[in-house]
């Protein structure tokens, strides 16, 4: 399983557990943080870093 797939499974598990165990507002903040963190990190990258990341992911798909 790819590292990205492991992240998706982990994020889904944390989201479901937080919605089940925590009060409503706190749970939604955790879900937004878990799912929104990587998006914010990606947009903080420089354009050349984003291009490099796309090339690396493209090569890994064919494996």
C-alpha positions as CSV (number, residue, x, y, z in Angstrom):
1,X,0.0,0.0,0.0
2,X,1.3,3.4,-0.9
3,X,2.1,6.0,1.8
4,X,-0.6,8.2,0.5
5,X,-3.2,5.4,0.8
6,X,-2.1,4.8,4.4
7,X,-2.6,8.5,5.1
8,X,-6.1,8.4,3.7
9,X,-7.0,5.3,5.8
10,X,-5.6,7.0,8.9
11,X,-7.3,10.2,8.3
12,X,-10.7,8.4,7.8
13,X,-10.2,6.5,11.0
14,X,-9.3,9.6,13.1
15,X,-12.3,11.4,11.6
16,X,-14.7,8.7,12.4
17,X,-13.3,8.2,15.9
18,X,-13.4,11.9,16.7
19,X,-17.0,12.2,15.5
20,X,-17.9,9.3,17.7
21,X,-16.0,10.2,20.8
22,X,-15.8,14.0,21.0
23,X,-18.4,16.8,21.3
24,X,-19.7,18.0,18.0
25,X,-17.8,21.2,17.5
26,X,-14.4,19.8,18.6
27,X,-14.9,16.8,16.5
28,X,-15.5,18.8,13.3
29,X,-12.4,21.0,14.1
30,X,-10.3,17.8,14.3
31,X,-11.8,16.5,11.0
32,X,-11.0,19.8,9.3
33,X,-7.5,19.8,10.7
34,X,-6.8,16.2,9.7
35,X,-8.1,16.7,6.2
36,X,-7.1,20.3,5.6
37,X,-3.6,20.1,6.9
38,X,-2.0,18.4,3.9
39,X,-3.9,20.7,1.5
40,X,-2.5,23.8,3.3
41,X,1.0,22.3,3.3
42,X,0.7,21.6,-0.5
43,X,-0.2,25.2,-1.2
44,X,2.6,26.5,0.9
45,X,5.1,24.8,-1.4
46,X,7.0,26.7,-4.1
47,X,5.9,26.1,-7.7
48,X,9.1,24.2,-8.4
49,X,8.5,22.0,-5.4
50,X,5.0,21.2,-6.5
51,X,6.2,20.3,-9.9
52,X,8.8,17.9,-8.4
53,X,6.1,16.4,-6.2
54,X,3.9,15.8,-9.2
55,X,6.7,14.1,-11.1
56,X,7.6,11.8,-8.2
57,X,3.9,10.8,-7.7
58,X,3.6,10.2,-11.4
59,X,6.5,7.8,-11.4
60,X,5.2,5.9,-8.4
61,X,1.8,5.2,-10.0
62,X,3.3,2.9,-12.6
63,X,5.0,0.6,-10.0
